[in-house]
Amino acid sequence: MIRLRHLRLRSFTAERTFKADIPFGTGLNIIQAPNTSGKSTCLQAVIYVLGLERALGPQLAIPLPYAMRERIHSAEDQPYEMVLQSFVELEIENDRGEIIVLHRDVVGGKDSKLIQVTFGASLSEDAARTRQRDFYVLDGGSAVQEDGFHFFLASYLGWNLPVVARYDGTECPLYLESIFPMLFVEQKRGWSTIQGPFPTFFRIQDVARRVMEFLLNLDVAQFRRQRTELRNSIAELNSRWVQERTKLVDAATRIGRIRGLPQQPNAEFSQQPEIDLQLFHEGEWVRLSTLVSEIEERSAELEAMQLETIDIIAPQIEARITTLREQVDTETAVIEAVRNEHASETQDSQALTARVRSLEVDLRRNQDAQKLQRLGSELGTASSEHVCPTCHQDVTNELLPTIDAVGMALDENIAFVKSQLELYRSALGASAERLQEIAGRFRGVERNLQEKQQELRTLRQELMRPGSAPSRAVIENLVRQQNFLSQLRSIDDLAISLMDELQAIASGWAKATNALRRLPTDNLTANDLKKVDVLTNNICQQLTAYGFRSFQPAEIALSTDNFRPLVRERSGSEIVEKEINFEVSASDAIRLKWAYLLATFELGSAHETNHPGLVIFDEPGQQEIDSGSLFAFLKRAGAAALARGQVIVSTSEPLALVQQEMGEHAQIIDFPGFILQPTLDGSADEFKDILG
């Protein structure tokens, strides 16, 4: 909720101070003045001091006339004076009773991107300015950073702005500049559309729908926001899963392979996390836990063995050497075979990759041809109809090859290519798994070969030592076994820690996925439909009162997609809804704009909405609309504003007529000439005030 309390404009020349002070009351406020006297200047100043000029367009030019920027005079027959300095101040109040004054320089002062906020009623009550804080606008972060003015203003209004999607795939807050076209109708572009016009340069998807969902405080918007947050959380958990899974797979592939670890988190893994780390050992795949137990038992046996002299165990050493030589030769042949198998599988994988890329190109070309065909293109079909594609003359069959088979149509060809793509992608995935398994076998065989070669060298050295010396083969074998055991345990410990992390990720994923599936569908709830019905009825009531004639007001409805007004017409036995475009007259378009914005304003009296209770109309008497309709609208606005909030209107209707029609229903602020008028006592005091 927001209420304007006081607007102050100052424009300083070398000799004089031109000033305007406009106090606003609750309810309906009407600023009456002749054309070109400065009414729009005052209302544009409200937009400017709030830092919302980009609601009018992407340009960053100051949206104020030359009287606040370049030159000014007190009357049309008076000479111009150069503007040296100017500023705008606005005192506002929220529903918590917090009063602040906004100050923004136009020219000659501080940078126009700076907005100074003073806490307290220093304009309406002439209180001393004590506590002040500065903010910035029109720069990156002004809507999300603590020192950004729009971040502060949204908090001041009590708004928790939703995060919305943009066309480039990123997200951003629903900027205040996108919302305020539903609260402020400026004279140049504001009356050109019934809804908005909303700025499009922010690239927000479905901006009209997002703004209306927020202002009406629809449940579907809250559900969409929750859905977006949950999807972002799921995407982050998936990303973390891939990172942690890669760590575990890399650790496992250093010694063997891993089985049972899903590519993505799932509910089963969150409750029963089980994986199988395997090593290729002695010609077969063995589980890590099993191999660790075997090596522990073997190490214990070696530790318990007593050392014997070499001459006693020499026959055993020679027999072991013979066995090891045969095993080394076998392992060498096996490793060469595995190497060849890996090279062959790599070639197959490369061929599959090339085939997939070729099919992707074919699919894209066929889909493009299908698109052209649907648009009416006849290229590529002439030869099948025996027509020359260049001169369009008949071509005899002798010029064409005789083909008995009939080629597939584009739809059939696309379906065939898609099936081939699925087949080859599946084969490519299987090939990648085979490569990983072959690599694990290679590492296992290579490790066994190295162990046997080391043992063979040790035993040969043993035979060269004195026969009475104790054998060291057992000790060296024990050291090798313990080193290998240490390596396996480190991998096992890492796997356990990563498994805990993966289980936590899977658990978070399962909870977020469950919450996402429990959310209602992206449709309006019963409460939302009730709000839309009340809004539609209010619009129809107003159109009847305003003399709307292009359609029967009862035929007006609101789209559930973007909440734009539709007209329902009967076509035979069916009711057809279509958007209101050029079928409505210019004056009725203005009436519909009045009704739409005022009904949105009024909805807050009966239902909880995010509408701030403020709406501003600059010259609502557009298209030479008759005064009866205009004053019917103003009286309705006055009644609505008394019930809730504040409506501000500028008009050039004759003062006597405005007073006669609206004297009891509004606060009338009239100016006989230019709104900005010079003071009689010079500008020295004013300069002293603004300089502090």
C-alpha positions in Angstrom: 0.0 0.0 0.0 1.3 3.4 -0.9 -0.2 6.9 -0.7 1.3 10.1 -2.2 1.2 13.0 0.3 3.1 15.9 -1.3 4.9 16.6 -4.6 7.4 19.4 -4.9 9.1 20.6 -8.1 11.8 23.2 -8.2 13.5 24.8 -11.2 16.2 27.4 -10.6 17.4 30.1 -13.0 20.0 32.8 -12.4 17.4 35.2 -11.1 14.4 33.3 -9.8 13.1 30.0 -8.4 10.2 28.4 -10.2 8.2 26.2 -7.9 5.2 23.9 -7.6 3.9 22.3 -4.4 1.0 19.9 -4.7 -0.5 18.3 -1.6 -2.4 15.1 -2.1 -5.2 13.8 0.1 -6.8 10.4 0.5 -9.4 9.3 -2.0 -9.7 10.9 -5.4 -7.4 13.8 -6.3 -8.0 15.8 -9.5 -5.4 18.2 -10.9 -7.2 20.7 -13.1 -5.3 23.0 -15.4 -5.4 24.1 -19.0 -3.6 22.2 -21.7 0.2 22.7 -21.9 0.3 24.1 -18.4 2.3 21.3 -16.7 -0.2 18.7 -15.5 1.7 15.9 -17.2 4.9 17.4 -15.9 3.7 16.8 -12.3 2.6 13.2 -13.0 5.8 12.4 -15.0 7.7 13.8 -12.0 6.2 11.1 -9.8 7.5 8.5 -12.2 10.9 10.2 -12.4 11.4 10.5 -8.6 10.5 6.8 -8.2 13.1 5.9 -10.7 10.6 4.3 -13.0 11.2 6.1 -16.3 12.0 2.8 -18.0 8.4 1.8 -17.5 7.8 4.3 -20.4 10.5 2.8 -22.7 14.1 1.6 -22.9 15.5 5.1 -23.3 17.3 6.6 -20.3 16.4 10.2 -21.2 14.9 12.2 -18.4 11.1 12.1 -19.0 10.5 15.7 -18.0 9.8 18.7 -20.3 12.2 21.5 -21.0 10.9 23.6 -18.0 12.7 21.2 -15.7 15.8 20.7 -17.9 16.6 23.6 -20.2 14.5 26.8 -20.2 11.4 28.1 -18.4 9.1 31.1 -18.4 6.2 32.1 -16.2 3.7 32.8 -19.0 3.5 32.4 -22.8 4.3 36.0 -23.5 7.3 36.1 -21.1 10.9 35.5 -22.2 12.6 32.2 -21.3 15.2 31.9 -18.6 17.9 29.2 -18.6 17.4 26.4 -16.1 20.6 26.0 -14.0 19.4 23.5 -11.5 16.2 21.5 -10.8 14.9 18.7 -8.7 11.8 16.7 -7.7 10.7 15.6 -4.3 7.9 13.3 -3.3 6.5 12.5 0.1 4.9 9.0 0.4 3.4 6.8 3.1 3.0 3.1 3.3 0.4 0.9 5.1 2.7 0.7 8.1 2.5 4.5 8.6 6.1 5.0 7.5 6.6 8.4 5.8 9.6 9.1 3.7 10.6 11.9 1.3 12.3 11.1 -2.0 14.7 13.6 -3.6 16.1 13.2 -7.1 18.0 15.9 -9.0 17.2 16.6 -12.6 20.0 18.9 -13.8 22.7 20.9 -12.2 22.9 18.8 -9.0 24.0 15.4 -8.1 23.9 12.5 -10.6 20.4 11.7 -11.7 21.0 8.0 -10.8 21.1 9.0 -7.1 17.9 9.0 -5.1 18.1 10.4 -1.6 15.6 9.2 1.0 14.7 11.2 4.1 12.7 9.6 6.8 9.9 11.7 8.2 7.2 14.1 6.9 9.6 17.0 6.0 7.3 18.3 3.1 3.8 18.1 4.4 4.7 19.1 8.0 7.9 21.0 7.3 9.8 18.8 9.8 13.5 18.9 10.1 15.4 16.6 7.8 17.6 14.4 10.0 17.9 10.7 9.1 18.8 10.2 5.4 20.0 7.4 3.2 21.1 7.4 -0.4 20.3 4.8 -3.1 21.0 4.3 -6.8 18.8 3.5 -9.8 19.2 2.6 -13.5 22.3 0.6 -12.8 22.8 -3.2 -12.5 21.6 -4.5 -9.1 19.2 -1.7 -8.3 16.4 -4.2 -8.0 18.4 -6.9 -6.0 21.1 -5.1 -4.0 20.7 -3.5 -0.6 21.7 -0.1 -1.9 19.5 -0.3 -5.0 16.5 2.0 -4.7 14.0 -0.4 -6.3 15.1 -3.1 -3.8 14.3 -0.7 -1.0 11.0 0.5 -2.6 9.8 -3.1 -3.0 10.5 -3.7 0.6 8.8 -0.4 1.6 5.7 -1.5 -0.3 5.8 -4.9 1.4 6.3 -6.7 -1.9 8.1 -9.9 -2.3 8.7 -9.8 -6.0 8.6 -13.1 -7.8 11.5 -14.4 -9.9 10.4 -14.8 -13.5 11.9 -16.4 -16.6 13.4 -14.5 -19.5 13.6 -15.5 -23.1 17.3 -16.1 -23.0 16.8 -18.8 -20.3 18.0 -16.7 -17.4 15.8 -15.4 -14.5 15.2 -12.0 -13.0 12.9 -10.3 -10.5 9.6 -9.0 -11.8 10.9 -5.5 -12.1 8.9 -2.6 -10.8 9.0 -1.0 -14.2 7.0 -3.9 -15.6 4.3 -3.5 -12.9 3.8 0.2 -12.9 2.1 0.5 -16.3 -0.9 -1.1 -14.5 -0.8 1.7 -11.9 0.1 4.8 -14.0 -1.4 5.7 -17.4 0.8 8.4 -19.0 -0.7 10.5 -21.8 1.6 9.7 -24.7 1.7 5.9 -24.8 -0.4 4.8 -21.8 -3.8 5.0 -23.6 -2.6 3.0 -26.6 -3.4 -0.4 -25.1 -6.0 -1.7 -22.7 -3.5 -3.6 -20.6 -0.1 -2.0 -20.0 1.8 -1.2 -22.2 4.4 -3.3 -20.6 8.1 -2.8 -21.4 9.4 -5.7 -23.5 13.1 -4.9 -23.4 13.5 -6.8 -20.1 12.8 -9.9 -22.2 10.5 -11.4 -19.5 8.4 -14.3 -20.8 4.6 -13.7 -20.6 5.1 -10.4 -18.9 1.4 -9.5 -19.0 0.4 -12.7 -17.3 3.2 -12.4 -14.7 2.3 -8.9 -13.8 -1.4 -9.6 -13.4 -0.8 -12.8 -11.4 1.3 -10.8 -9.0 -1.1 -7.8 -8.7 -4.1 -10.1 -8.2 -2.0 -12.3 -5.9 -3.2 -15.4 -7.6 -2.4 -18.8 -6.1 -1.1 -20.1 -9.4 1.7 -17.5 -9.3 2.8 -18.7 -5.9 2.7 -22.3 -7.0 4.7 -21.4 -10.1 7.3 -19.7 -7.9 7.5 -22.8 -5.7 7.7 -24.9 -8.8 10.6 -22.8 -10.1 12.4 -22.9 -6.8 12.0 -26.7 -6.6 13.1 -27.2 -10.2 16.2 -25.0 -9.5 16.9 -27.1 -6.4 16.6 -30.3 -8.3 18.9 -29.0 -11.1 21.4 -28.0 -8.4 21.2 -31.5 -6.8 21.6 -33.2 -10.2 24.7 -31.1 -10.8 26.2 -31.9 -7.4 25.4 -35.6 -8.0 27.3 -35.5 -11.3 30.3 -33.9 -9.6 30.4 -36.4 -6.7 29.6 -39.4 -8.9 32.5 -38.4 -11.2 34.9 -38.3 -8.2 33.8 -41.8 -7.2 34.0 -43.2 -10.8 37.4 -41.7 -11.2 38.6 -43.3 -8.0 37.1 -46.6 -8.9 38.6 -46.7 -12.5 42.1 -46.2 -11.1 41.9 -49.8 -9.8 38.9 -51.4 -11.6 35.2 -50.6 -12.3 32.1 -49.7 -10.4 28.6 -51.2 -10.7 25.2 -50.2 -9.3 25.8 -46.4 -9.3 22.9 -44.7 -11.1 23.6 -41.9 -13.6 21.1 -39.6 -11.8 19.8 -39.6 -8.2 16.7 -41.7 -7.5 14.5 -42.6 -4.5 15.9 -46.1 -4.2 19.5 -44.9 -3.8 18.4 -42.4 -1.2 17.0 -45.3 1.0 19.3 -48.2 0.1 22.6 -47.0 -1.3 24.5 -50.0 -2.7 27.3 -50.0 -5.1 29.8 -52.7 -6.2 33.5 -51.8 -6.6 35.2 -54.5 -8.6 38.9 -55.3 -9.6 40.1 -57.5 -12.3 42.3 -59.9 -10.4 43.8 -63.2 -11.5 41.7 -63.4 -14.6 38.3 -62.5 -13.1 36.3 -59.6 -11.6 36.4 -59.6 -7.8 34.5 -57.4 -5.4 36.7 -54.9 -3.5 35.6 -56.1 -0.1 36.3 -59.8 -1.0 39.7 -59.0 -2.3 40.5 -56.9 0.8 39.6 -59.9 3.0 41.8 -62.2 0.9 44.8 -60.0 1.0 44.4 -59.5 4.8 44.4 -63.2 5.3 47.4 -63.7 3.0 49.3 -60.9 4.8 48.5 -62.5 8.2 49.9 -65.9 6.9 53.1 -64.2 5.6 53.6 -62.5 8.9 53.2 -65.8 10.7 55.8 -67.6 8.5 59.3 -68.2 9.9 62.2 -67.2 7.7 64.3 -70.1 6.3 67.7 -70.1 4.7 68.1 -70.0 0.9 69.7 -73.4 0.5 66.7 -75.1 2.2 64.0 -73.4 0.0 66.1 -73.2 -3.2 64.2 -76.0 -4.9 60.9 -74.2 -4.1 62.3 -70.9 -5.4 63.4 -72.5 -8.7 59.9 -74.1 -9.1 58.3 -70.8 -8.4 60.5 -69.0 -10.9 59.5 -71.5 -13.6 55.8 -70.9 -12.8 56.2 -67.2 -12.8 57.9 -67.2 -16.2 55.0 -69.0 -17.7 52.5 -66.7 -15.9 54.4 -63.6 -17.1 54.4 -64.9 -20.7 50.6 -65.6 -20.4 49.9 -62.2 -18.8 52.0 -60.5 -21.5 49.9 -62.2 -24.2 46.7 -61.3 -22.4 47.6 -57.7 -22.0 48.5 -57.4 -25.7 45.1 -59.0 -26.6 43.3 -56.6 -24.3 45.2 -53.7 -25.9 44.1 -54.9 -29.4 40.5 -55.3 -28.1 40.6 -51.7 -26.8 41.9 -50.4 -30.1 39.2 -52.2 -32.0 36.5 -51.0 -29.7 37.8 -47.5 -29.9 37.5 -47.6 -33.7 33.9 -48.9 -33.4 33.1 -46.1 -31.0 34.5 -43.5 -33.4 32.5 -45.0 -36.3 29.3 -44.9 -34.1 30.0 -41.3 -33.2 30.4 -40.3 -36.8 27.2 -42.2 -37.7 25.3 -40.4 -35.0 26.5 -37.0 -36.2 25.5 -37.9 -39.7 22.1 -38.9 -38.6 21.7 -35.7 -36.6 22.5 -33.7 -39.8 20.0 -35.8 -41.8 17.3 -35.3 -39.2 17.8 -31.5 -39.1 17.7 -31.2 -42.9 14.6 -33.4 -43.1 12.9 -31.3 -40.4 13.8 -28.1 -42.2 12.4 -29.5 -45.4 9.2 -30.6 -43.6 8.8 -27.1 -42.2 9.2 -25.6 -45.7 6.7 -28.0 -47.1 4.1 -27.1 -44.4 4.6 -23.5 -45.3 3.7 -24.3 -48.9 7.1 -24.7 -50.5 7.1 -27.0 -53.6 10.8 -27.2 -54.0 12.0 -30.8 -54.2 8.7 -32.2 -55.3 8.7 -31.3 -59.0 10.7 -34.2 -60.3 8.4 -36.7 -58.7 5.5 -35.1 -60.6 7.5 -35.2 -64.0 7.8 -31.4 -64.0 11.0 -29.5 -64.6 11.8 -27.5 -61.4 13.3 -24.7 -63.5 11.0 -24.1 -66.5 8.0 -26.0 -65.1 7.5 -27.9 -68.4 6.5 -31.5 -68.6 9.4 -34.0 -68.5 9.0 -37.3 -70.3 9.6 -40.5 -68.4 12.6 -41.4 -70.6 14.6 -38.5 -69.0 14.1 -40.1 -65.6 15.4 -43.3 -64.3 12.9 -46.1 -64.0 12.3 -46.8 -60.3 9.8 -49.3 -59.1 10.2 -48.6 -55.4 8.4 -45.5 -53.9 10.5 -43.3 -51.7 9.5 -42.5 -48.1 7.6 -39.4 -47.4 9.2 -36.7 -45.2 7.2 -37.7 -42.1 8.2 -41.4 -42.6 11.9 -40.4 -43.3 12.0 -38.3 -40.1 10.5 -41.2 -38.0 13.1 -43.6 -39.6 16.0 -41.3 -38.9 14.9 -40.8 -35.3 14.7 -44.6 -34.8 18.1 -44.9 -36.3 19.5 -42.2 -34.0 18.0 -43.9 -30.9 19.6 -47.2 -32.0 23.0 -45.8 -32.7 23.0 -43.7 -29.5 22.2 -46.8 -27.5 25.0 -48.7 -29.3 27.4 -45.8 -28.6 26.5 -45.9 -24.9 27.1 -49.6 -24.8 30.4 -49.1 -26.5 31.4 -46.6 -23.9 30.6 -49.1 -21.2 32.7 -51.8 -23.0 35.6 -49.4 -23.3 35.5 -48.7 -19.6 35.4 -52.5 -18.8 38.3 -53.2 -21.2 40.3 -50.4 -19.5 39.5 -52.0 -16.1 40.7 -55.4 -17.3 43.8 -53.8 -18.8 44.7 -52.2 -15.5 44.1 -55.5 -13.6 46.2 -57.6 -16.0 48.9 -54.9 -16.0 48.9 -54.8 -12.2 49.2 -58.6 -12.0 52.0 -58.6 -14.6 53.9 -56.0 -12.6 53.5 -58.0 -9.4 54.7 -61.2 -11.0 57.7 -59.4 -12.6 58.7 -57.9 -9.3 58.4 -61.3 -7.6 60.4 -62.9 -10.4 63.2 -60.4 -10.0 63.2 -60.9 -6.2 63.5 -64.7 -6.5 66.3 -64.5 -9.0 68.2 -62.2 -6.7 67.5 -64.7 -3.8 69.3 -67.5 -5.7 72.4 -65.3 -6.1 72.7 -64.7 -2.4 74.7 -67.1 0.0 72.9 -70.3 0.8 73.1 -69.8 4.5 71.4 -66.4 4.3 67.8 -66.1 5.4 65.3 -65.7 2.5 63.9 -62.1 2.1 61.3 -63.1 -0.5 58.6 -63.5 2.1 59.3 -60.1 3.6 59.2 -58.4 0.2 56.1 -60.2 -0.7 54.5 -59.1 2.5 55.5 -55.5 1.8 53.9 -55.7 -1.6 50.7 -57.1 -0.2 50.5 -54.5 2.5 51.1 -51.7 0.0 48.3 -53.0 -2.3 46.0 -53.4 0.7 46.7 -49.8 1.8 45.8 -48.6 -1.7 42.5 -50.7 -1.7 41.6 -49.3 1.8 42.1 -45.7 0.7 39.8 -46.3 -2.3 37.3 -47.9 0.0 37.4 -45.1 2.5 36.9 -42.5 -0.3 34.0 -44.5 -1.7 32.3 -44.6 1.8 32.6 -40.8 2.2 31.4 -40.1 -1.3 28.6 -42.6 -0.8 27.4 -40.7 2.2 27.4 -37.5 0.2 25.6 -39.1 -2.7 23.0 -40.5 -0.4 22.4 -37.1 1.1 22.0 -35.6 -2.4 19.7 -38.4 -3.4 17.6 -37.9 -0.3 17.3 -34.1 -1.0 16.4 -34.9 -4.6 13.7 -37.3 -3.6 12.1 -34.8 -1.2 12.2 -31.9 -3.8 10.8 -34.2 -6.5 8.0 -35.3 -4.2 7.2 -31.7 -3.3 7.2 -30.8 -7.0 4.8 -33.5 -7.9 2.5 -32.6 -5.1 2.1 -29.1 -6.4 -1.2 -28.4 -8.3 -1.1 -28.1 -12.0 -0.3 -24.7 -13.7 -4.0 -23.8 -13.8 -6.1 -21.2 -11.9 -7.3 -22.5 -8.6 -10.9 -22.0 -7.4 -9.9 -18.9 -5.4 -8.1 -17.5 -8.5 -11.2 -18.1 -10.7 -13.3 -16.3 -8.1 -11.0 -13.3 -8.2 -11.1 -13.3 -12.0 -15.0 -13.5 -12.0 -15.2 -10.5 -9.6 -12.8 -8.6 -11.7 -14.8 -9.4 -14.9 -18.1 -8.4 -13.3 -16.6 -5.1 -12.1 -15.4 -4.4 -15.6 -18.8 -5.1 -17.1 -20.6 -3.0 -14.5 -18.4 0.0 -15.3 -18.7 -0.4 -19.0 -22.5 -0.2 -18.7 -22.2 2.9 -16.6 -19.7 4.5 -19.0 -21.9 4.0 -22.1 -19.7 1.3 -23.8 -21.4 0.5 -27.1 -19.0 -1.5 -29.3 -20.2 -4.8 -27.7 -22.7 -5.7 -25.0 -20.8 -5.4 -21.7 -22.0 -8.9 -20.8 -20.1 -10.3 -23.8 -16.7 -9.1 -22.3 -14.6 -11.8 -20.6 -11.0 -12.1 -19.5 -8.5 -14.5 -20.9 -7.2 -17.1 -18.4 -3.8 -17.0 -20.2 -2.9 -13.3 -20.0 -6.0 -11.8 -18.5 -6.6 -9.5 -21.5 -10.2 -8.6 -22.3 -12.0 -10.9 -24.8 -15.3 -10.7 -26.5 -17.6 -13.7 -26.5 -19.6 -14.1 -29.7 -22.0 -16.8 -30.8 -21.1 -18.6 -33.9 -24.0 -21.0 -34.7 -24.4 -23.1 -31.6 -20.9 -22.4 -30.2 -19.6 -19.5 -28.1 -16.3 -18.2 -29.6 -13.9 -16.0 -27.7 -11.6 -13.6 -29.6 -9.4 -10.8 -28.5 -10.6 -7.2 -28.8 -8.6 -5.5 -31.5 -9.9 -3.1 -34.1 -13.5 -4.1 -33.6 -13.8 -1.6 -30.7 -14.1 2.2 -31.3 -11.3 4.5 -30.0 -13.6 6.0 -27.3 -14.7 2.6 -26.2 -11.1 1.5 -25.9 -10.6 4.4 -23.5 -13.7 3.3 -21.5 -12.4 -0.3 -21.4 -9.0 1.0 -20.1 -10.7 2.9 -17.3 -12.8 -0.1 -16.3 -9.9 -2.5 -16.5 -7.5 -0.6 -14.3 -10.1 0.6 -11.9 -11.6 -2.9 -11.4 -8.1 -4.2 -10.7 -7.8 -1.4 -8.1 -11.2 -2.2 -6.6 -10.5 -5.9 -6.3 -8.3 -5.2 -3.3 -11.3 -4.1 -1.2 -12.9 -7.6 -1.4 -9.9 -9.9 -1.8 -6.3 -10.0 -0.8 -4.2 -8.7 -3.6 -0.7 -7.1 -4.1 -2.2 -3.9 -5.6 -0.6 -0.9 -3.8 -3.9 1.0 -3.7 -2.7 3.7 -6.1 -3.6 4.4 -9.7 -2.8 7.5 -11.7 -4.6 8.6 -14.9 -3.0 11.4 -17.0 -5.8 13.1 -19.0 -8.4 10.2 -19.1 -10.6 12.3 -21.4 -8.9 11.0 -24.5 -10.4 10.6 -28.0 -12.8 13.5 -27.4 -14.8 11.3 -25.1 -18.1 12.8 -23.9 -18.0 14.4 -20.5 -20.9 12.3 -19.2 -18.8 9.1 -19.5 -15.8 10.9 -18.1 -17.5 12.1 -15.0 -19.2 8.7 -14.5 -15.7 7.2 -14.4 -14.4 9.9 -12.0 -17.3 9.4 -9.6 -16.7 5.6 -9.7 -13.0 6.3 -9.1 -13.9 8.6 -6.2 -16.1 6.0 -4.5 -13.4 3.3 -5.0 -10.7 5.5 -3.6 -12.7 6.3 -0.5 -13.1 2.6 0.2 -9.4 1.8 -0.4 -6.4 3.8 -1.5 -5.8 6.8 -3.7 -6.7 7.8 -7.3 -5.0 10.8 -9.0 -6.3 12.2 -12.2 -5.2 15.2 -14.3 -7.7 16.9 -16.6 -8.2 20.0 -18.7 -12.0 20.0 -18.4 -13.3 23.4 -17.4 -12.9 24.1 -13.7 -16.5 25.1 -13.2 -17.7 21.8 -14.7 -15.3 19.8 -12.6 -16.3 21.5 -9.4 -20.0 21.1 -10.3 -19.7 17.4 -11.0 -17.0 16.4 -8.6 -17.0 18.9 -5.8 -18.3 16.4 -3.2 -16.4 13.4 -4.5 -12.8 14.6 -4.9 -10.0 17.0 -3.8 -9.6 19.4 -6.7 -6.2 21.1 -7.2 -6.5 23.8 -9.9 -4.0 26.0 -11.6 -5.1 28.9 -13.7 -1.8 29.0 -15.7 1.5 27.3 -15.7 1.9 25.1 -12.7 5.6 26.1 -12.2 5.5 29.7 -11.1 8.4 32.0 -9.9 8.6 33.1 -6.3 8.6 36.7 -5.4 11.5 36.7 -2.9 14.3 35.4 -5.2 16.0 32.0 -5.1 18.7 32.5 -2.5 16.9 30.7 0.3 15.9 27.8 -1.9 19.5 27.3 -3.0 20.6 27.4 0.6 18.0 24.7 1.4 19.0 22.3 -1.3 22.7 22.7 -0.6 22.1 21.8 3.0 
